[in-house]
Amino acid sequence: MKINELLGDLSIWTTNEESKLLKQLNTPTKLSHFNEHDQIKINNMIRKSLVKKIGFNDPTVVINEKL
C-alpha cells in the first residue's frame, strides 16, 4: 500500500486571512503593494509553498500552480 493511499487527500492548512490573500493573488502582484501585516502573511505562505516569490529587488508574488 502506498503512503498516498493511506493519507488520502493531503492539503496544506491555511488560516482565513491566508485564504483571503490567496483570492487576491489571482494575478502577479508586487510584494510592496501590500501592507506590512499582509507581507508577513505572504512570507508565511511562501514558506508553506502556497505562493512563489519571483525576483530580488521589489519581488513579485504569484500563486503556486500546484494548488
Summary of the structure (lengths in Angstrom):
residues: 67
radius of gyration: 13.9
end to end distance: 24.8
largest distance: 47.0
contacts: 140
relative contact order: 0.20
helix: 43%
strand: 15%
